[in-house]
Structure formats: C-alpha cells, structure tokens
Amino acid sequence: MNTAQFVDEIFDYKANPSKWLYKGNMPAIVDFYADWCGPCKRVAPIMDKLAEKYKGKVNFYKINTDEEQELSAGVFGIQSIPSIIAIPVGKDPQMKTGAFSEEEYIKLIEDNLLK
C-alpha cells in the first residue's frame, strides 16, 4: 500500500491532521515493514495466515517503510519495525511494535478489533 492508497482507504491525514477519522467499514491491521528487516520477515507469514483466517472480518495492509517514509516516519513516527497498527471501527488505533507470536497477534485482533 502506498501513501495515496492509505489516504483514500484508511485515513486522510492531510485533510484531518489533528483528528483520526478511519474511512473503512471493517477493522484493519496495517503492517509497517522493510524488505531488509529480519523480524519483519518472521512476521510476514503470520500476517498472511491471519489475513486468511479473518478474511471478511478484518482488512490487512502492508506498508514498506523505505518506500513510504512520509507515512511511516512522518505521520506515525515509526522508528522501529515491524510495527503493527490495529484499527477498530469508530475508535482510535493502537500500535504494537516488535515481532510477536501468532497467538499474540490473534489476541490483539480478538480483543481490540472484534469485540
């Protein structure tokens, strides 16, 4: 996902810089990664598996921090990757930084996005 897609589908931070307004109608997970990042490579297959598991319930997106620096560092202040943003509908997003187990990501999704 690039910055233009993010602005169109998730959050137009240019139009609403001070207030989070999620555009989606389903919860979402945004995975900030880089191709050179070892922990990101461990998280990628977990995210792919969870995208299948929660298909139709949670949207999954990937953003390459090297290609989308304005979005990753400028908008979200991401300094460590992988960073995951869990976006519930009608609530503020939550960020989780680091590589975690599949079970921990399931808990994040179940507790924050599907309740």
Backbone as JSON Lines, residues from 0, in Angstrom:
{"i":0,"aa":"M","n":[0.85,-1.17,0.0],"ca":[0.0,0.0,0.0],"c":[0.9,1.23,0.0]}
{"i":1,"aa":"N","n":[0.55,2.19,-0.83],"ca":[1.32,3.43,-0.85],"c":[0.55,4.54,-0.13]}
{"i":2,"aa":"T","n":[1.16,5.69,-0.02],"ca":[0.56,6.79,0.72],"c":[-0.78,7.22,0.13]}
{"i":3,"aa":"A","n":[-0.88,7.3,-1.19],"ca":[-2.13,7.71,-1.83],"c":[-3.26,6.73,-1.51]}
{"i":4,"aa":"Q","n":[-2.96,5.43,-1.55],"ca":[-3.97,4.42,-1.2],"c":[-4.37,4.54,0.27]}
{"i":5,"aa":"F","n":[-3.39,4.78,1.13],"ca":[-3.67,4.95,2.56],"c":[-4.63,6.11,2.78]}
{"i":6,"aa":"V","n":[-4.35,7.24,2.13],"ca":[-5.2,8.43,2.26],"c":[-6.61,8.13,1.74]}
{"i":7,"aa":"D","n":[-6.72,7.4,0.64],"ca":[-8.02,7.08,0.05],"c":[-8.82,6.06,0.87]}
{"i":8,"aa":"E","n":[-8.14,5.04,1.41],"ca":[-8.84,3.91,2.02],"c":[-8.87,3.91,3.54]}
{"i":9,"aa":"I","n":[-7.88,4.54,4.18],"ca":[-7.78,4.4,5.63],"c":[-7.97,5.73,6.36]}
{"i":10,"aa":"F","n":[-7.09,6.69,6.11],"ca":[-7.12,7.94,6.88],"c":[-6.5,9.07,6.06]}
{"i":11,"aa":"D","n":[-7.27,10.12,5.84],"ca":[-6.77,11.29,5.12],"c":[-6.16,12.26,6.13]}
{"i":12,"aa":"Y","n":[-4.91,12.01,6.47],"ca":[-4.23,12.83,7.47],"c":[-3.94,14.24,6.97]}
{"i":13,"aa":"K","n":[-4.03,14.44,5.67],"ca":[-3.81,15.79,5.13],"c":[-5.04,16.66,5.37]}
{"i":14,"aa":"A","n":[-6.23,16.08,5.21],"ca":[-7.47,16.82,5.41],"c":[-7.82,16.93,6.9]}
{"i":15,"aa":"N","n":[-7.43,15.93,7.69],"ca":[-7.76,15.89,9.12],"c":[-6.5,15.62,9.94]}
{"i":16,"aa":"P","n":[-5.56,16.55,9.98],"ca":[-4.29,16.27,10.65],"c":[-4.39,16.09,12.16]}
{"i":17,"aa":"S","n":[-5.42,16.62,12.79],"ca":[-5.48,16.56,14.25],"c":[-6.5,15.56,14.78]}
{"i":18,"aa":"K","n":[-7.29,14.95,13.9],"ca":[-8.33,14.03,14.38],"c":[-8.35,12.78,13.52]}
{"i":19,"aa":"W","n":[-8.23,11.63,14.18],"ca":[-8.26,10.34,13.5],"c":[-9.68,10.07,12.99]}
{"i":20,"aa":"L","n":[-9.82,9.86,11.68],"ca":[-11.1,9.5,11.08],"c":[-10.86,8.33,10.13]}
{"i":21,"aa":"Y","n":[-11.14,7.13,10.61],"ca":[-10.95,5.93,9.8],"c":[-12.02,5.85,8.73]}
{"i":22,"aa":"K","n":[-11.62,5.63,7.5],"ca":[-12.56,5.59,6.38],"c":[-13.17,4.22,6.15]}
{"i":23,"aa":"G","n":[-12.59,3.18,6.72],"ca":[-13.05,1.82,6.46],"c":[-14.32,1.46,7.19]}
{"i":24,"aa":"N","n":[-14.97,0.41,6.71],"ca":[-16.18,-0.09,7.36],"c":[-15.92,-1.42,8.07]}
{"i":25,"aa":"M","n":[-14.67,-1.89,8.02],"ca":[-14.25,-3.1,8.69],"c":[-12.95,-2.79,9.44]}
{"i":26,"aa":"P","n":[-12.72,-3.42,10.6],"ca":[-11.44,-3.2,11.28],"c":[-10.27,-3.53,10.36]}
{"i":27,"aa":"A","n":[-9.1,-3.0,10.7],"ca":[-7.93,-3.21,9.84],"c":[-6.66,-3.4,10.67]}
{"i":28,"aa":"I","n":[-5.72,-4.1,10.06],"ca":[-4.36,-4.23,10.56],"c":[-3.44,-3.65,9.49]}
{"i":29,"aa":"V","n":[-2.57,-2.74,9.9],"ca":[-1.58,-2.18,8.98],"c":[-0.2,-2.61,9.49]}
{"i":30,"aa":"D","n":[0.52,-3.31,8.64],"ca":[1.85,-3.85,8.97],"c":[2.9,-2.98,8.29]}
{"i":31,"aa":"F","n":[3.67,-2.23,9.1],"ca":[4.79,-1.43,8.59],"c":[6.03,-2.3,8.63]}
{"i":32,"aa":"Y","n":[6.7,-2.45,7.49],"ca":[7.83,-3.37,7.38],"c":[8.88,-2.79,6.43]}
{"i":33,"aa":"A","n":[10.02,-3.49,6.34],"ca":[11.04,-3.21,5.32],"c":[11.58,-4.54,4.84]}
{"i":34,"aa":"D","n":[11.97,-4.6,3.58],"ca":[12.46,-5.85,2.99],"c":[13.71,-6.38,3.68]}
{"i":35,"aa":"W","n":[14.55,-5.51,4.22],"ca":[15.81,-5.91,4.85],"c":[15.64,-6.32,6.31]}
{"i":36,"aa":"C","n":[14.46,-6.15,6.88],"ca":[14.21,-6.34,8.31],"c":[13.96,-7.82,8.64]}
{"i":37,"aa":"G","n":[14.88,-8.43,9.39],"ca":[14.74,-9.84,9.77],"c":[13.46,-10.14,10.54]}
{"i":38,"aa":"P","n":[13.15,-9.39,11.62],"ca":[11.91,-9.64,12.35],"c":[10.66,-9.47,11.47]}
{"i":39,"aa":"C","n":[10.72,-8.54,10.51],"ca":[9.58,-8.34,9.6],"c":[9.36,-9.6,8.76]}
{"i":40,"aa":"K","n":[10.45,-10.24,8.37],"ca":[10.34,-11.47,7.57],"c":[9.72,-12.6,8.38]}
{"i":41,"aa":"R","n":[9.9,-12.6,9.7],"ca":[9.26,-13.6,10.55],"c":[7.78,-13.3,10.73]}
{"i":42,"aa":"V","n":[7.42,-12.03,10.76],"ca":[6.03,-11.62,10.97],"c":[5.2,-11.79,9.69]}
{"i":43,"aa":"A","n":[5.8,-11.62,8.53],"ca":[5.07,-11.64,7.25],"c":[4.2,-12.89,7.07]}
{"i":44,"aa":"P","n":[4.73,-14.11,7.26],"ca":[3.86,-15.28,7.07],"c":[2.74,-15.36,8.11]}
{"i":45,"aa":"I","n":[2.98,-14.82,9.3],"ca":[1.92,-14.79,10.32],"c":[0.8,-13.87,9.85]}
{"i":46,"aa":"M","n":[1.16,-12.7,9.35],"ca":[0.14,-11.76,8.86],"c":[-0.62,-12.34,7.68]}
{"i":47,"aa":"D","n":[0.08,-13.04,6.79],"ca":[-0.59,-13.68,5.65],"c":[-1.6,-14.71,6.13]}
{"i":48,"aa":"K","n":[-1.21,-15.5,7.12],"ca":[-2.1,-16.53,7.68],"c":[-3.32,-15.89,8.36]}
{"i":49,"aa":"L","n":[-3.08,-14.82,9.12],"ca":[-4.18,-14.15,9.81],"c":[-5.1,-13.44,8.83]}
{"i":50,"aa":"A","n":[-4.55,-12.93,7.73],"ca":[-5.39,-12.3,6.7],"c":[-6.38,-13.31,6.14]}
{"i":51,"aa":"E","n":[-5.95,-14.55,5.98],"ca":[-6.86,-15.61,5.52],"c":[-7.87,-15.97,6.61]}
{"i":52,"aa":"K","n":[-7.39,-16.12,7.83],"ca":[-8.25,-16.51,8.96],"c":[-9.37,-15.49,9.18]}
{"i":53,"aa":"Y","n":[-9.05,-14.21,9.05],"ca":[-10.02,-13.15,9.34],"c":[-10.59,-12.5,8.08]}
{"i":54,"aa":"K","n":[-10.47,-13.18,6.96],"ca":[-10.99,-12.66,5.69],"c":[-12.48,-12.35,5.84]}
{"i":55,"aa":"G","n":[-12.88,-11.16,5.42],"ca":[-14.27,-10.73,5.54],"c":[-14.6,-10.11,6.88]}
{"i":56,"aa":"K","n":[-13.64,-10.13,7.83],"ca":[-13.85,-9.54,9.15],"c":[-12.85,-8.42,9.46]}
{"i":57,"aa":"V","n":[-11.61,-8.58,8.95],"ca":[-10.54,-7.6,9.19],"c":[-9.77,-7.42,7.89]}
{"i":58,"aa":"N","n":[-9.53,-6.18,7.5],"ca":[-8.69,-5.89,6.34],"c":[-7.23,-5.83,6.78]}
{"i":59,"aa":"F","n":[-6.34,-6.38,5.96],"ca":[-4.91,-6.37,6.24],"c":[-4.18,-5.58,5.15]}
{"i":60,"aa":"Y","n":[-3.27,-4.71,5.58],"ca":[-2.49,-3.89,4.66],"c":[-1.02,-3.96,5.06]}
{"i":61,"aa":"K","n":[-0.13,-3.8,4.07],"ca":[1.31,-3.76,4.31],"c":[1.86,-2.46,3.73]}
{"i":62,"aa":"I","n":[2.71,-1.8,4.51],"ca":[3.34,-0.57,4.06],"c":[4.85,-0.69,4.23]}
{"i":63,"aa":"N","n":[5.57,-0.53,3.13],"ca":[7.02,-0.59,3.14],"c":[7.56,0.75,3.64]}
{"i":64,"aa":"T","n":[8.23,0.73,4.79],"ca":[8.7,1.99,5.4],"c":[9.78,2.68,4.58]}
{"i":65,"aa":"D","n":[10.55,1.92,3.81],"ca":[11.57,2.54,2.97],"c":[10.95,3.31,1.81]}
{"i":66,"aa":"E","n":[9.85,2.8,1.28],"ca":[9.19,3.43,0.13],"c":[8.21,4.52,0.56]}
{"i":67,"aa":"E","n":[7.66,4.41,1.75],"ca":[6.62,5.34,2.22],"c":[7.08,6.03,3.51]}
{"i":68,"aa":"Q","n":[8.19,6.77,3.42],"ca":[8.77,7.39,4.61],"c":[7.9,8.5,5.19]}
{"i":69,"aa":"E","n":[7.23,9.26,4.35],"ca":[6.35,10.32,4.86],"c":[5.27,9.72,5.75]}
{"i":70,"aa":"L","n":[4.69,8.64,5.3],"ca":[3.61,7.99,6.03],"c":[4.13,7.32,7.3]}
{"i":71,"aa":"S","n":[5.18,6.53,7.17],"ca":[5.66,5.76,8.32],"c":[6.33,6.63,9.38]}
{"i":72,"aa":"A","n":[7.33,7.39,9.0],"ca":[8.06,8.2,9.97],"c":[7.37,9.54,10.24]}
{"i":73,"aa":"G","n":[6.88,10.17,9.17],"ca":[6.28,11.49,9.32],"c":[4.94,11.49,10.01]}
{"i":74,"aa":"V","n":[4.03,10.64,9.59],"ca":[2.68,10.64,10.13],"c":[2.6,9.84,11.43]}
{"i":75,"aa":"F","n":[3.18,8.64,11.43],"ca":[3.05,7.75,12.59],"c":[4.27,7.74,13.5]}
{"i":76,"aa":"G","n":[5.35,8.38,13.1],"ca":[6.54,8.43,13.94],"c":[7.19,7.08,14.18]}
{"i":77,"aa":"I","n":[7.07,6.19,13.23],"ca":[7.61,4.84,13.39],"c":[9.13,4.88,13.33]}
{"i":78,"aa":"Q","n":[9.75,4.34,14.38],"ca":[11.2,4.29,14.46],"c":[11.71,2.86,14.5]}
{"i":79,"aa":"S","n":[10.83,1.92,14.86],"ca":[11.19,0.51,14.93],"c":[10.19,-0.3,14.13]}
{"i":80,"aa":"I","n":[10.7,-1.33,13.44],"ca":[9.83,-2.21,12.69],"c":[10.15,-3.66,13.04]}
{"i":81,"aa":"P","n":[9.2,-4.54,12.9],"ca":[7.85,-4.3,12.42],"c":[7.02,-3.52,13.43]}
{"i":82,"aa":"S","n":[6.13,-2.7,12.92],"ca":[5.13,-2.0,13.72],"c":[3.77,-2.33,13.12]}
{"i":83,"aa":"I","n":[2.85,-2.68,13.98],"ca":[1.51,-3.05,13.56],"c":[0.54,-2.03,14.14]}
{"i":84,"aa":"I","n":[-0.35,-1.52,13.31],"ca":[-1.41,-0.65,13.8],"c":[-2.72,-1.41,13.67]}
{"i":85,"aa":"A","n":[-3.4,-1.56,14.81],"ca":[-4.71,-2.19,14.85],"c":[-5.75,-1.07,14.83]}
{"i":86,"aa":"I","n":[-6.62,-1.1,13.83],"ca":[-7.58,-0.01,13.64],"c":[-9.01,-0.54,13.8]}
{"i":87,"aa":"P","n":[-9.62,-0.27,14.96],"ca":[-11.03,-0.65,15.12],"c":[-11.93,0.38,14.43]}
{"i":88,"aa":"V","n":[-13.15,0.0,14.14],"ca":[-14.11,0.93,13.56],"c":[-14.67,1.8,14.69]}
{"i":89,"aa":"G","n":[-14.58,3.12,14.52],"ca":[-15.16,4.04,15.48],"c":[-14.33,4.31,16.72]}
{"i":90,"aa":"K","n":[-13.1,3.81,16.76],"ca":[-12.23,4.04,17.91],"c":[-10.84,4.41,17.4]}
{"i":91,"aa":"D","n":[-9.99,4.86,18.32],"ca":[-8.62,5.2,17.95],"c":[-7.79,3.95,17.72]}
{"i":92,"aa":"P","n":[-6.81,4.04,16.82],"ca":[-5.95,2.89,16.54],"c":[-4.96,2.65,17.67]}
{"i":93,"aa":"Q","n":[-4.43,1.42,17.69],"ca":[-3.41,1.05,18.67],"c":[-2.19,0.53,17.92]}
{"i":94,"aa":"M","n":[-1.0,0.89,18.4],"ca":[0.22,0.44,17.75],"c":[0.94,-0.58,18.62]}
{"i":95,"aa":"K","n":[1.49,-1.6,17.96],"ca":[2.29,-2.63,18.63],"c":[3.57,-2.75,17.82]}
{"i":96,"aa":"T","n":[4.71,-2.57,18.49],"ca":[6.0,-2.61,17.81],"c":[6.78,-3.84,18.23]}
{"i":97,"aa":"G","n":[7.36,-4.52,17.25],"ca":[8.17,-5.71,17.51],"c":[7.56,-6.93,16.85]}
{"i":98,"aa":"A","n":[8.32,-8.01,16.85],"ca":[7.86,-9.28,16.29],"c":[7.27,-10.12,17.42]}
{"i":99,"aa":"F","n":[6.03,-10.54,17.25],"ca":[5.34,-11.31,18.28],"c":[4.85,-12.63,17.7]}
{"i":100,"aa":"S","n":[4.37,-13.48,18.57],"ca":[3.86,-14.78,18.13],"c":[2.49,-14.62,17.48]}
{"i":101,"aa":"E","n":[2.11,-15.64,16.73],"ca":[0.79,-15.64,16.11],"c":[-0.29,-15.48,17.17]}
{"i":102,"aa":"E","n":[-0.13,-16.14,18.31],"ca":[-1.12,-16.07,19.38],"c":[-1.29,-14.64,19.9]}
{"i":103,"aa":"E","n":[-0.19,-13.91,20.0],"ca":[-0.27,-12.53,20.48],"c":[-0.99,-11.63,19.48]}
{"i":104,"aa":"Y","n":[-0.77,-11.86,18.19],"ca":[-1.49,-11.08,17.18],"c":[-2.98,-11.45,17.17]}
{"i":105,"aa":"I","n":[-3.29,-12.72,17.37],"ca":[-4.69,-13.14,17.45],"c":[-5.37,-12.44,18.63]}
{"i":106,"aa":"K","n":[-4.69,-12.39,19.76],"ca":[-5.24,-11.71,20.94],"c":[-5.47,-10.23,20.64]}
{"i":107,"aa":"L","n":[-4.52,-9.58,19.98],"ca":[-4.67,-8.18,19.61],"c":[-5.92,-7.98,18.75]}
{"i":108,"aa":"I","n":[-6.1,-8.85,17.77],"ca":[-7.25,-8.75,16.87],"c":[-8.55,-9.02,17.61]}
{"i":109,"aa":"E","n":[-8.58,-10.12,18.33],"ca":[-9.81,-10.52,19.03],"c":[-10.22,-9.49,20.08]}
{"i":110,"aa":"D","n":[-9.25,-9.01,20.87],"ca":[-9.57,-8.11,21.98],"c":[-9.83,-6.67,21.54]}
{"i":111,"aa":"N","n":[-9.18,-6.23,20.47],"ca":[-9.27,-4.82,20.08],"c":[-10.08,-4.54,18.83]}
{"i":112,"aa":"L","n":[-10.25,-5.54,17.98],"ca":[-10.93,-5.28,16.72],"c":[-12.28,-5.99,16.58]}
{"i":113,"aa":"L","n":[-12.46,-7.08,17.27],"ca":[-13.67,-7.88,17.04],"c":[-14.61,-7.94,18.25]}
{"i":114,"aa":"K","n":[-14.39,-7.11,19.24],"ca":[-15.29,-7.09,20.41],"c":[-16.21,-5.91,20.34]}
